[in-house]
Amino acid sequence: MLDLKKIDRSWTLFLDRDGVINVEKYQDYVYTYDEFIFYDGVLEAIKALSAQFGLVILTTNQRGVGRGLMTEAALQDIHTQMTRDIVGAGGRIDHIYYCVANDPTDFNRKPNPGMIHQAKKDFPTIDLQKSLIVGNNLSDMTFGRNGGIHTVFVKTTHPDQAYPHPAIDLAFNTLPDFAKALPLI
């Protein structure tokens, strides 16, 4: 069971992108930073979460690249500008992992746990029992379960998601609501 009172700087926060940090385009992709819209309160939430967690890691499926609808350079540009704005607001993203594969069996494509395994390899201090994913889809929750980490569901794009649910440890309306639920450090 996930006890928010136990979260401190020894914990790692995995964040999904679309639908958690920024507004998810319905049945489409964010192609440029002009289309990237932070949810209200997210920059402040990431600042607070950056103080609470030792590592903040973004893990995102970006199938639009794999489908040839956008370039990897365009995706990198979005991430560069997003990170700049997060840092400018006092937060941080320590690393970004993304999967462009269309194949659902690709080990790095959520809900498969490849991005968690890669983060653990790149950051050996990560303790999976002290890690959690915040996501807006059941595939993010399954990704967390498959990778051996805790799961936090935000209802931004699926407000009617049933909870309790076996794949979901905790549920909140938004990322800022999750950040506010953490104890002050």
C-alpha positions in Angstrom: 0.0 0.0 0.0 1.2 3.5 -0.9 1.5 5.7 2.2 2.1 9.3 1.1 3.5 10.2 4.5 6.6 8.0 3.8 7.6 9.8 0.6 10.8 11.7 0.9 13.9 12.5 -1.2 14.8 8.8 -1.4 11.8 8.3 -3.6 11.6 8.5 -7.4 8.7 10.1 -9.3 7.8 8.8 -12.8 5.5 11.1 -14.7 3.5 10.5 -17.8 3.3 13.5 -20.1 0.1 14.0 -22.2 -3.0 14.1 -19.9 -0.9 14.6 -16.8 1.4 17.6 -17.4 -0.2 19.0 -20.5 -3.6 18.9 -22.2 -3.9 15.7 -24.2 -5.2 16.3 -27.7 -8.1 14.1 -28.4 -7.1 11.2 -30.7 -4.2 13.2 -31.9 -0.6 14.2 -30.9 1.1 17.4 -29.8 3.2 18.2 -32.8 4.9 21.5 -31.7 5.4 23.4 -28.5 2.8 25.9 -29.6 0.3 23.1 -29.1 1.7 22.1 -25.7 -0.5 23.5 -23.0 0.3 23.0 -19.3 -2.7 22.1 -17.2 -3.4 24.8 -14.6 -1.2 24.6 -11.6 1.1 21.9 -13.0 4.2 24.1 -13.1 3.8 24.9 -9.4 3.0 21.2 -8.7 6.2 20.0 -10.4 8.1 22.6 -8.4 6.7 21.1 -5.2 7.2 17.5 -6.4 10.8 18.3 -7.3 11.5 19.3 -3.7 9.7 16.1 -2.4 11.3 13.5 -4.7 15.0 12.7 -5.2 14.4 12.0 -8.9 11.7 13.2 -11.3 11.6 11.2 -14.5 9.3 11.6 -17.5 8.1 8.3 -19.2 6.0 8.8 -22.3 4.8 6.8 -25.3 5.2 9.0 -28.4 3.8 6.9 -31.2 3.3 9.9 -33.5 7.0 9.7 -34.3 6.8 6.0 -35.0 3.9 6.6 -37.3 5.8 9.2 -39.2 3.5 12.0 -38.2 6.2 14.0 -36.6 10.0 13.9 -36.3 12.1 12.9 -33.4 13.7 16.3 -33.6 10.3 17.9 -33.2 9.7 15.8 -30.1 13.1 16.8 -28.7 12.2 20.4 -29.3 8.9 20.0 -27.4 10.8 18.4 -24.5 13.5 21.0 -24.5 11.1 23.9 -24.3 8.8 22.0 -21.7 11.9 21.4 -19.5 13.0 25.0 -19.8 9.6 26.2 -18.6 9.5 23.7 -15.8 13.0 24.8 -14.6 12.0 28.4 -15.0 9.1 27.8 -12.6 11.5 26.2 -10.1 10.9 22.5 -10.9 13.0 19.9 -12.6 12.8 16.8 -14.9 15.9 14.7 -14.3 15.5 12.6 -17.4 13.0 11.9 -20.2 12.4 8.5 -21.6 10.1 8.1 -24.5 9.1 5.2 -26.8 8.2 5.9 -30.4 7.4 2.2 -31.2 4.0 1.3 -32.7 4.4 -2.4 -31.8 2.5 -3.1 -28.5 5.0 -5.9 -27.8 8.0 -3.5 -27.8 9.6 -3.7 -24.3 9.8 0.1 -24.0 6.2 0.8 -25.0 3.9 1.2 -22.0 2.4 -0.8 -20.4 5.6 -2.8 -20.8 8.2 -1.9 -18.2 11.2 -1.1 -20.4 11.4 2.6 -19.5 11.4 1.8 -15.8 14.2 -0.8 -16.3 16.2 1.7 -18.4 15.8 4.3 -15.6 17.0 1.8 -13.0 20.0 1.0 -15.2 20.8 4.7 -15.7 20.1 5.7 -12.1 21.2 2.7 -9.9 20.1 4.4 -6.7 16.4 4.1 -7.8 14.6 1.9 -5.3 11.6 0.5 -7.1 9.7 0.0 -3.8 10.2 3.8 -3.3 9.0 4.8 -6.8 5.7 5.7 -8.3 4.1 6.6 -11.6 1.5 9.3 -12.0 -0.5 8.7 -15.1 -3.9 9.3 -16.7 -4.5 5.9 -18.3 -4.8 2.3 -17.1 -1.8 1.5 -19.4 0.3 3.8 -17.1 -1.0 1.9 -14.1 -0.2 -1.4 -15.7 3.3 0.0 -16.6 3.8 0.7 -13.0 2.6 -2.7 -11.9 4.8 -4.4 -14.5 7.8 -2.4 -13.4 7.2 -3.1 -9.7 6.4 0.5 -8.6 3.4 2.2 -7.0 0.7 3.8 -9.1 -1.2 7.1 -8.9 -4.0 7.7 -11.3 -5.1 11.3 -12.3 -8.6 11.6 -13.7 -7.9 14.5 -16.1 -8.9 12.5 -19.2 -10.8 9.6 -17.7 -12.9 11.2 -14.8 -15.2 8.2 -14.6 -12.4 5.6 -14.0 -13.6 3.2 -11.4 -11.6 3.4 -8.1 -10.7 1.3 -6.2 -9.1 -0.7 -9.0 -6.5 -3.4 -8.7 -3.9 -1.5 -10.8 -4.4 1.9 -9.0 -2.9 2.5 -5.6 -4.3 6.1 -5.3 -6.4 8.4 -7.5 -6.6 12.2 -7.7 -8.4 14.6 -10.0 -5.1 16.3 -11.2 -1.3 16.3 -10.7 -1.6 19.5 -8.6 -4.2 17.6 -6.3 -1.6 14.8 -5.9 1.1 17.3 -5.0 -1.1 19.0 -2.4 -1.8 15.6 -0.8 1.8 15.0 0.0 3.1 16.0 3.4 5.1 19.3 3.5 8.8 18.6 3.9 
